[in-house]
Amino acid sequence: MNFPIERLSIRNGRSGGGSASPFLQLHFAIQSYLHAQRKPFHRRRQAQALLAYAGIVIAAAAANLGYATSAASGAALLGLTFPGAGILHWATAGQLLHAFGFFAASLAIFAGALVLWFTTGNIVAPVAVWIGLAVLSGYPDFFALEAGDGAVDIWPWLIAPAALSVATAGWWRAGRAAANTRIAVAPCRASPTRIAATPAGLSHEDAKRLRLLLDRALQPVEAFDGFERRDQFQTAALRYQVNFMAYALAIAQGLHAPGAHACFADAQMRLMSKIGDRRLWSYWRLENAWGNLRLGSDPVSRQNIMYSGFVALQMALGGNRTLVLHAAGRPLAALRLNDISERLSAQYRSSSYGLLECEPNWIYPLCNLITMTGLKAADARLGTRYWDGLALPFIDALAREGMSRNGSFIAFRSSLTGIGVAAPGGIVMQALPCLFLNALSPDLAQRQWQRVRQRLDRASWPRAFWPVDIGNYGFSRASSYAATAAAAVEMGDDEIATECLHRLESECPSRESADVIHRERASLWAHALELIARCNHANGLRNLTTRRDTGAGPQLMIAPYPEIVIRRAISRGDILDILIEPGRPDVSSVLEFGDMKPQRLYRTGLPAQPFIKSDRLGRARLRIALVKPTRIALEPVV
């Protein structure tokens, strides 16, 4: 199962449009062919897991035949072959139902341990439960069972071989199906609706939605008022709220106000400080201990791209170059964006799967897409070339290890066992990855989006969208609609985006308070994704990912928030076009500009103060009274 990578070419050593030299074309053609010949590594890991389990079953059976000295030791050995099976050693005729009841309960406990392993990376839990049940099986009194003479039929010993046979048959059939399967690429729709790039500038309503995120981002860095605290291990974690708020603000600024540092730069700086707060990464000490069996709290280490990869994209889009890890305001360590990129690149090059673990022993395709988007964006900002060397192997690994036979994204894969699980959560788990995949492989993103369109065309929408907001675990489709709308906008599908936002408003109505729009039942994560959907346009994130920092032209450096809300700030050469509105009634404030031509007179377009003059450092100040949305057009006087 391998997707070709069309239109992935190299210009001046960078991935993007344009033609490559014949040598580079040949080099990447050979590299693509070699990667296409690789077999899925998860198949090998699944075989190893089956062999390991078979070895345990055989060893336990052999020990029971040759070395078991009592019924208790036989029960314990039987328990090693299958979780809770040792209890059935005491399943004599008089207590058969009793023993089966405890066996069922033990399976439920083991299933709970597996859930704990998945949700927190705790590999110790299922192993401890399995072994613990085996040991307890040697003490029938613990289960209120009578030992008797311990004479039971051989049938409990057949449970493990039966499970092993079923698993092996499934593995073999899956291998044959994969070998004979070719992914059918759905044809593009005859006339897909595209979102045209509109004149830059936030609407009045979207500016009110922007304020929800700015209010939270611009509060003191140690405060998390308005954030949702549920857990630190899964999708409602504080770090994801900070990450996606930073992404949303970066898109809003990058597409509508690239000529304004002002509140955007301050917000990104504070969010960067929040993501470095120990309260947001202290979970790693636990996950590293019970997932990797290692001590250490460095969150930018191996098997933790849910922090390091997400932060890399936050740094690249938000304009920050250094992550400072701190506790109670005390700096502990500082990592540059280039340091994080280098670590991630080295980990990808050494990964057997070609993908990285989001948390200990669990690979998530979506996490890898966000991480790689961060690497590519960092390349554009820093002038590095990490993405160039990883592009082909990553896209190939994504197809081999991160997708099912029918081309759908899997939810996650165990790197220890190779077992992958189909994505829950409805259509959003197939749609949201396209938001980031479009920045890496537009062709593959379009193919995946066509699959999403096909499913939505024939499915019932209420059933297609998961009724749980994964940003706060509340019962609403807010995050599903918002995430799918965000992906649809990036992919240029106005029809799906409009319908998602309409349903979001219908099922989770917006409320306005003090000129701030919010949705009462929607998570902060959903609010961030909705802002992305409303501020973005087709290929918007893709373009921001490859945009290099120029710093040319006048900039609005300071505009006090919340007194002033910026809706547009576009710098074109020596001209700065700004649209601002009052955030409070009857605002009188001072704007500060920078990067102007030194000691030059500039027109403002304001009747009350038609000119301002820059100082020798290219700075100027403008006092303004706002009662309505106002446009300022700074232009040097010839």
C-alpha positions in Angstrom: 0.0 0.0 0.0 2.1 2.9 -1.3 1.0 6.3 -2.6 3.0 8.0 -5.3 4.1 11.5 -4.4 3.2 13.7 -7.4 4.5 17.2 -7.7 7.0 16.9 -4.8 10.0 18.6 -6.3 13.0 20.4 -5.1 14.0 23.9 -5.9 17.2 25.3 -4.4 17.3 22.4 -2.0 13.7 22.9 -0.7 10.5 21.1 -1.2 7.9 22.9 -3.2 6.9 23.8 -6.7 9.2 24.1 -9.6 11.4 21.7 -11.5 14.5 19.8 -10.2 17.7 19.1 -11.9 17.9 15.7 -13.7 20.3 14.4 -11.0 17.9 15.3 -8.2 15.0 13.9 -10.1 16.9 10.6 -10.5 17.9 10.6 -6.9 14.4 11.1 -5.6 13.0 8.6 -8.1 15.4 5.9 -6.8 14.7 6.9 -3.2 10.9 6.7 -3.8 11.3 3.3 -5.5 13.3 1.9 -2.6 10.8 3.1 0.0 8.0 1.6 -2.1 9.6 -1.8 -1.8 9.6 -1.8 2.0 7.2 -4.0 3.7 5.1 -2.6 6.5 7.1 -2.8 9.7 4.0 -3.4 11.7 3.6 -6.8 10.1 7.0 -7.9 11.4 6.2 -6.5 14.8 2.9 -8.3 14.9 4.6 -11.6 13.9 7.1 -11.1 16.7 4.3 -10.5 19.2 2.6 -13.7 18.1 5.8 -15.6 18.4 6.5 -14.2 21.9 3.0 -15.1 23.0 3.4 -18.6 21.6 6.6 -19.0 23.5 5.0 -18.0 26.7 2.1 -20.5 26.1 4.5 -23.4 25.3 6.9 -22.6 28.2 4.0 -22.5 30.7 2.5 -25.8 29.3 6.0 -27.5 29.4 6.6 -26.2 33.0 3.2 -27.5 34.1 3.9 -31.0 32.7 7.5 -31.3 34.0 7.8 -29.0 37.0 4.5 -28.2 38.5 4.5 -29.7 42.0 1.0 -28.7 43.1 -2.4 -27.7 41.8 -1.6 -24.1 42.9 1.5 -23.9 40.7 -0.5 -25.4 37.8 -3.1 -22.7 38.2 -0.5 -20.0 38.2 1.1 -21.4 35.1 -2.3 -21.6 33.4 -2.9 -18.0 34.3 0.3 -17.0 32.4 -1.2 -18.4 29.2 -4.2 -16.1 29.2 -5.4 -13.3 31.5 -7.4 -14.8 34.4 -7.4 -18.3 32.9 -5.8 -19.7 36.0 -9.1 -19.2 37.9 -10.6 -21.8 35.6 -8.2 -24.4 37.0 -10.6 -24.6 40.0 -13.8 -24.8 37.8 -15.0 -28.1 39.0 -18.6 -29.1 38.5 -19.8 -27.7 41.8 -18.3 -24.3 41.3 -18.2 -23.9 37.6 -20.4 -20.8 37.4 -18.6 -19.2 40.3 -15.2 -19.7 38.6 -16.5 -18.4 35.3 -17.9 -15.3 37.0 -14.4 -14.4 38.5 -12.9 -15.3 35.1 -15.2 -12.7 33.4 -14.4 -10.2 36.1 -10.7 -10.7 35.6 -11.1 -10.1 31.8 -12.9 -6.9 32.6 -10.0 -5.8 34.9 -7.5 -6.6 32.2 -9.5 -4.7 29.6 -9.4 -1.7 32.0 -5.6 -2.1 32.2 -5.4 -2.0 28.4 -7.5 1.2 28.4 -5.1 2.7 30.9 -2.2 1.6 28.8 -3.7 3.4 25.8 -4.9 6.5 27.6 -1.7 7.1 29.6 1.0 5.0 28.0 1.2 2.8 31.2 2.6 -0.4 29.9 3.1 -1.6 33.4 -0.6 -1.8 34.1 -1.6 -4.7 31.7 1.6 -6.7 32.5 1.0 -6.3 36.3 -2.6 -7.2 36.0 -1.9 -10.3 33.9 0.9 -11.6 36.2 -1.0 -10.5 39.3 -4.1 -12.6 38.2 -1.8 -15.5 37.5 -0.3 -15.4 41.0 -3.7 -15.0 42.6 -4.9 -18.0 40.7 -2.7 -20.1 42.9 -4.8 -19.1 45.9 -8.3 -20.3 45.3 -9.4 -19.0 48.7 -9.0 -15.5 47.4 -11.8 -16.1 45.0 -13.9 -18.1 47.6 -13.2 -21.3 45.6 -12.5 -24.7 47.0 -9.2 -26.2 46.0 -10.3 -29.8 46.3 -7.9 -32.0 44.5 -7.4 -29.5 41.7 -8.4 -32.1 39.1 -10.0 -30.3 36.1 -10.2 -31.2 32.5 -7.5 -30.1 30.0 -9.9 -27.6 28.4 -8.7 -24.5 30.2 -5.3 -25.0 28.6 -6.9 -24.8 25.2 -8.0 -21.2 25.6 -4.6 -19.7 24.9 -3.9 -21.9 21.8 -7.4 -21.1 20.5 -6.7 -17.3 20.9 -3.3 -17.7 19.4 -4.8 -19.6 16.4 -7.4 -17.0 15.8 -4.9 -14.2 16.0 -2.4 -15.9 13.7 -5.2 -16.7 11.1 -6.2 -13.0 11.2 -2.7 -11.9 10.8 -2.2 -14.2 7.8 -5.4 -13.2 6.1 -4.6 -9.5 6.6 -1.2 -10.1 5.0 -2.7 -11.8 2.0 -5.4 -9.1 1.7 -2.8 -6.3 1.9 -0.6 -8.1 -0.8 -3.5 -8.3 -3.2 -5.0 -4.8 -2.4 -4.3 -1.7 -4.4 -5.7 1.5 -3.0 -8.4 2.7 -5.4 -8.0 6.5 -5.7 -11.4 8.1 -6.0 -11.7 10.5 -8.9 -11.9 14.2 -8.1 -15.3 15.7 -8.1 -16.2 17.2 -11.5 -16.6 20.7 -10.2 -15.5 21.1 -6.6 -16.4 24.3 -4.9 -13.3 26.4 -4.1 -13.0 29.1 -1.5 -11.5 32.2 -3.1 -8.9 34.1 -1.2 -10.9 37.2 -0.1 -9.4 40.6 0.6 -7.4 40.3 3.9 -9.3 41.4 7.0 -11.4 39.9 9.7 -15.1 40.5 9.8 -16.6 42.3 12.7 -18.1 39.0 14.0 -14.8 37.0 13.6 -13.0 39.8 15.4 -15.3 39.0 18.4 -14.4 35.4 18.1 -10.7 36.3 18.0 -11.1 38.2 21.2 -12.1 35.0 23.1 -8.6 33.5 22.3 -6.8 36.8 22.9 -8.4 37.3 26.3 -7.1 33.9 27.4 -3.7 34.3 25.7 -2.9 37.8 27.1 -3.7 37.1 30.7 -0.7 36.7 33.1 1.4 33.8 32.0 0.9 31.9 35.3 -2.9 32.1 35.0 -5.2 29.7 33.1 -8.5 31.4 33.6 -11.0 30.3 30.9 -9.0 27.2 30.1 -10.6 23.7 30.7 -8.9 21.4 33.2 -9.9 17.8 32.6 -6.8 15.7 32.5 -3.2 15.9 31.3 -3.0 12.7 29.3 -5.6 12.8 26.6 -7.3 15.2 24.2 -8.6 17.7 26.8 -5.1 18.4 28.2 -4.2 22.0 28.7 -1.2 21.8 26.4 -3.5 21.0 23.4 -5.6 24.1 24.2 -2.5 26.2 24.2 -1.1 24.7 21.0 -4.2 25.1 19.0 -4.9 28.6 20.3 -1.4 29.5 19.1 -2.1 27.9 15.7 -5.4 29.8 15.3 -3.8 33.2 16.3 -0.9 32.6 13.9 -3.3 31.9 11.0 -5.4 34.9 11.9 -2.3 37.2 12.0 -0.5 35.6 9.1 -3.4 35.9 6.7 -5.0 39.1 7.9 -2.6 41.1 10.0 1.0 40.2 9.0 1.8 43.9 9.4 1.0 43.9 13.1 3.1 42.6 15.9 1.1 44.4 18.6 -1.1 42.0 20.6 -0.4 39.0 18.4 3.3 38.9 19.3 2.5 39.4 22.9 -0.1 36.6 22.8 2.3 34.2 21.2 5.0 35.0 23.7 2.7 34.4 26.6 1.4 31.1 25.1 5.0 30.1 24.6 5.6 30.7 28.3 2.5 28.8 29.2 3.5 25.7 27.2 6.8 25.8 29.0 5.1 25.8 32.4 5.9 22.6 34.3 2.2 22.1 35.0 1.7 21.4 31.3 4.6 18.9 30.9 5.0 17.3 34.3 2.9 14.4 33.0 5.9 13.2 31.2 7.7 12.1 34.3 4.9 9.6 34.9 4.5 8.5 31.3 8.3 8.1 30.9 8.4 6.0 34.0 5.5 3.6 33.4 5.7 3.7 29.6 9.4 3.6 28.9 10.6 2.3 32.3 12.9 5.2 32.5 13.4 8.1 34.9 13.5 11.6 33.5 11.2 14.5 33.0 12.6 16.1 29.8 9.4 16.5 27.7 11.4 17.0 24.5 12.8 13.5 24.6 11.9 10.4 22.7 8.3 9.1 22.3 6.7 12.4 23.2 5.8 14.3 20.0 2.4 15.2 21.5 4.6 17.8 23.2 7.8 18.3 21.2 6.2 18.1 17.8 3.2 20.2 18.6 5.4 22.8 20.3 7.7 22.9 17.2 4.8 23.9 15.1 3.7 26.5 17.7 7.2 28.0 17.7 7.5 28.1 13.9 4.1 29.6 13.3 4.1 31.9 16.3 7.5 33.4 15.6 9.2 32.2 18.8 12.6 30.7 18.6 13.2 29.4 22.2 11.2 27.2 24.5 12.0 27.9 28.2 10.9 25.1 30.5 10.2 26.6 33.9 8.5 25.8 37.2 7.0 28.4 39.5 8.7 31.1 37.4 12.1 29.5 37.7 13.8 28.6 34.4 14.9 24.9 34.2 16.1 24.6 30.6 16.0 26.4 27.3 15.7 24.7 23.9 15.9 26.5 20.6 13.6 25.6 17.7 16.6 24.3 15.8 17.5 22.0 18.7 14.0 20.5 18.7 14.0 20.2 14.9 17.3 18.4 15.0 16.1 16.0 17.7 12.9 15.2 15.8 14.8 14.7 12.6 17.2 12.3 14.1 14.4 10.3 15.7 12.6 10.0 12.4 15.7 8.8 10.6 16.2 6.1 13.2 12.5 5.0 13.5 11.8 1.5 12.3 8.2 2.5 11.5 9.2 5.8 9.8 6.8 7.5 12.3 7.3 8.6 15.8 5.4 7.7 19.0 3.1 10.4 20.2 3.4 8.9 23.7 5.2 5.8 25.0 4.6 3.0 22.5 1.7 4.5 20.7 1.9 6.0 17.2 -0.8 8.5 16.1 -0.8 9.5 12.4 -2.3 12.9 13.2 0.4 13.7 15.8 3.0 12.8 13.1 1.4 15.1 10.6 1.4 18.0 13.0 5.0 17.3 13.9 6.2 17.2 10.3 4.3 20.4 9.5 6.3 21.9 12.4 9.5 20.7 10.9 8.7 22.0 7.5 7.6 25.4 8.9 10.8 25.5 11.0 12.9 25.0 7.9 11.3 28.0 6.3 12.0 30.2 9.3 15.5 28.9 10.1 16.8 28.1 6.6 17.3 24.4 7.6 16.5 21.5 5.4 15.2 18.7 7.7 12.0 18.2 5.7 13.9 17.7 2.4 15.5 14.5 3.7 12.5 13.2 5.4 9.7 14.0 2.9 9.7 10.8 0.8 10.3 8.3 3.6 7.7 10.0 5.8 4.9 10.0 3.2 5.6 6.4 2.4 5.7 5.4 6.0 2.4 7.3 6.6 0.8 5.1 3.9 2.4 1.9 5.1 2.0 2.3 8.8 -0.6 5.0 9.4 -3.4 3.9 7.1 -5.6 0.8 6.7 -5.9 -1.3 3.6 -8.7 0.9 2.3 -6.7 4.1 2.6 -8.3 5.4 5.8 -6.2 6.8 8.6 -6.0 4.5 11.6 -6.5 6.0 15.0 -3.2 4.7 16.5 -0.8 1.8 16.3 1.0 0.1 19.1 4.7 0.3 18.4 5.3 -2.7 20.7 2.9 -5.1 19.1 2.3 -3.5 15.7 -1.5 -3.6 16.2 -3.4 -0.8 14.7 -7.0 0.3 15.5 -9.5 1.9 13.1 -10.1 5.5 13.9 -13.1 6.2 16.2 -14.7 9.5 16.4 -16.5 9.5 13.1 -15.5 11.5 10.0 -13.4 14.1 11.9 -10.6 11.6 12.4 -10.3 11.3 8.6 -10.9 15.0 7.9 -8.7 16.8 10.5 -5.5 15.2 9.3 -6.0 16.8 5.9 -5.6 20.2 7.5 -1.9 19.4 8.1 -1.3 16.9 5.3 -2.0 19.6 2.8 1.1 21.4 3.9 3.2 18.2 3.3 1.7 16.4 0.3 -1.2 18.3 -1.4 -1.9 15.4 -3.7 -2.4 12.8 -1.0 -4.4 15.4 1.0 -6.7 15.9 -1.9 -7.2 12.1 -2.3 -8.0 11.8 1.4 -10.4 14.7 1.2 -12.2 13.1 -1.7 -12.8 10.0 0.6 -14.2 12.3 3.2 -16.5 13.9 0.7 -17.7 10.5 -0.5 -18.5 9.4 3.0 -20.4 12.6 3.8 -22.3 12.4 0.5 -23.7 9.0 1.4 -23.8 9.1 5.2 -26.2 10.5 7.8 -24.5 13.6 9.1 -25.6 13.2 12.7 -24.1 9.7 12.7 -21.0 10.7 10.8 -20.0 13.3 13.4 -19.1 12.0 16.8 -21.4 13.5 19.5 -18.5 14.0 22.0 -16.4 17.2 22.1 -12.9 15.7 22.6 -11.7 19.0 23.9 -13.7 18.7 27.1 -15.5 15.3 26.8 -18.9 17.0 26.8 -21.8 15.8 24.8 -21.8 18.0 21.7 -20.5 17.8 18.1 -18.7 21.2 18.5 -15.2 19.9 18.0 -16.2 17.5 15.2 -17.9 20.3 13.2 -15.2 22.8 13.9 -12.3 20.5 13.1 -13.9 19.3 9.9 -14.7 22.9 8.8 -11.1 23.9 9.4 -9.9 21.1 7.2 -12.5 21.8 4.6 -11.4 25.4 4.3 -7.8 24.4 3.9 -8.8 22.0 1.2 -10.9 24.6 -0.5 -14.2 22.9 0.0 -16.6 25.8 0.8 -19.7 23.5 0.7 -18.6 21.2 3.5 -17.1 24.1 5.6 -20.3 26.2 5.3 -22.5 23.2 6.3 -20.3 22.3 9.2 -20.4 25.9 10.6 -24.1 26.1 10.0 -24.7 22.9 12.0 -22.3 24.1 14.7 -24.3 27.2 15.1 -27.6 25.3 15.1 -26.5 22.7 17.7 -24.2 24.8 19.8 -25.5 28.4 19.5 -23.1 31.2 19.9 -23.5 33.8 22.7 -22.1 37.3 22.9 -20.9 38.9 26.1 -18.9 42.2 26.3 -18.3 42.0 22.5 -16.8 38.5 22.8 -18.5 35.6 21.0 -18.4 32.1 22.6 -20.3 28.8 22.6 -21.3 27.7 26.0 -21.0 23.9 25.4 -18.0 24.0 23.1 -14.5 23.4 24.3 -11.7 25.9 24.0 -10.1 23.5 21.5 -13.2 23.7 19.4 -13.3 27.5 19.6 -9.7 27.6 18.3 -10.5 25.3 15.4 -13.6 27.3 14.5 -11.4 30.4 14.3 -9.1 28.6 12.0 -12.0 27.7 9.8 -13.3 31.3 9.7 -9.9 33.0 9.3 -8.2 30.6 6.9 -8.7 30.2 3.1 -7.7 27.5 0.7 -4.1 26.4 1.2 -3.7 29.0 3.8 -1.9 26.9 6.4 0.2 25.4 3.6 1.3 28.8 2.5 2.1 29.9 6.0 4.2 26.8 6.6 6.5 27.7 3.7 6.5 31.5 4.2 9.8 32.9 5.1 10.2 35.7 7.6 10.8 38.9 5.6 10.2 41.7 8.1 9.9 44.2 5.2 7.7 47.3 5.4 6.1 49.3 8.2 4.7 47.4 11.2 2.1 48.2 13.8 4.2 47.5 16.9 1.9 48.5 19.7 -1.9 48.7 19.8 -3.3 48.4 23.3 -5.6 45.5 23.7 -8.6 45.2 24.5 -9.0 48.9 23.8 -8.2 48.3 20.2 -9.0 45.2 18.1 -7.0 44.7 14.9 -9.0 43.4 11.9 -6.5 44.0 9.2 -2.8 45.0 9.0 -1.2 44.5 5.6 2.2 45.9 4.7 2.9 46.3 1.0 6.3 47.8 0.3 6.4 51.1 2.1 2.6 51.2 2.7 0.8 49.8 5.8 -2.9 49.3 5.5 -4.7 48.9 8.8 -8.3 48.4 9.9 -8.9 48.7 13.6 -12.0 49.0 15.7 -12.7 49.9 19.4 -12.8 47.1 21.8 -14.4 49.4 24.4 -16.7 52.4 24.0 -15.0 55.8 23.2 -11.4 54.6 23.0 -8.6 57.1 23.1 -5.2 55.4 22.7 -1.7 55.6 21.2 -0.5 53.4 18.3 3.2 52.8 17.8 4.7 52.0 14.5 8.1 50.6 13.5 10.3 49.6 10.6 9.4 52.8 8.8 11.8 54.9 6.7 13.8 57.0 9.2 12.8 60.7 9.5 10.1 60.5 6.9 6.7 62.1 6.7 3.9 59.6 6.3 0.3 60.2 5.4 -2.3 58.5 7.7 -5.5 58.9 5.8 -7.1 60.3 8.9 -8.7 63.8 8.6 -7.9 64.7 12.2 -4.2 63.9 11.9 -3.3 63.5 8.3 0.5 63.2 8.8 3.0 61.6 11.2 6.8 61.7 11.1 9.1 58.8 11.9 12.2 59.3 14.1 15.7 58.3 13.2 15.0 54.7 14.2 12.0 54.5 11.9 9.5 54.7 14.7 6.4 56.9 15.1 3.4 57.3 17.4 -0.2 58.2 16.6 -2.8 59.2 19.2 -6.2 58.2 18.0 -9.8 58.4 19.3 -12.0 55.5 18.1 -15.7 55.3 18.1 -16.1 53.0 15.0 -14.0 50.8 12.7 -11.3 53.0 11.3 -8.9 52.5 8.4 -5.3 53.9 8.6 -3.2 53.9 5.4 0.4 54.8 6.2 2.2 56.0 3.1 5.4 57.9 2.9 5.2 61.4 1.3 7.3 61.5 -1.8 
